Amino acid sequence: MPAYINEIFNSVQGEGPYVGIRQVFVRFEGCQLHCAYCDTPQTRNTSGTSRIEKTPGSGDFYSVKNPLDRDQVAGLIRKLWSPSTRHVSLTGGEPLINSDFIRTLDIEYPIYLETNAGFPEKARELKDIVAIASCDIKLPEHESTDHYPELLKNELETISIFNETSKTFVKVIILPETTKQSLSFAVDGVASIDRNIPFVLQPVTSNKAVSSSRLFELMDYAGEKLKDVRAIPQTHKMMKLL
Ligand code: SF4
């Protein structure tokens, strides 16, 4: 079954504990959520074309028709691999929607999955082939869904599944209005699974900055229950990379 892909390119990972590592990015289209801060709104729906980088890191693209089949995507990943590249980042949109496609994608490189963690049943299908799982936990103020308790339950189940087999970390976007109370959904949830799971607070990239005092307050709050709490912004945007 083919998949709708927004773009394929080579860059460095800009978020989370693997920041700075070179990756080939495969950005899937389609997402079941509608986060207020979404920085890839063009990927929520499917489109007629996909843009493909011509050579690794060139920033020069050509278009191909959507959807793409798995052999085509595997060939493009190989073409965009480079000597310092270490992972294939499957991102979106929400890549887990395409779990059948991913499961049969015949590539020899480690898979780094960036997911909103809303599909535990699909996580179960992929847990043995994902090397690194970057799992979001949404907060109520993200306005990602009209069914927050159900999303939170699914996210925690997904994290628990990946944590058994993959290097797993959690990423939470911090908005200026985020409080200890809203962050508690994520902190308590992760603490109930494994206190050692790295827990990244990512201040939203926006004109309305999160104050350093708020960020430190939230880090200390999380640090009371979790062992590895970090604040990491979107560094690729600082470097003006894709
Ligand atoms: S889960 Fe990601 S792609 Fe989907 S709406 Fe939220 S930020 Fe955008």
Residues whose N, C-alpha, C, O or C-beta is under 5 A from the ligand:
A	BS01	SF4	C31 L33 H34 C35 C38 D39 T40 G92 G93 N116
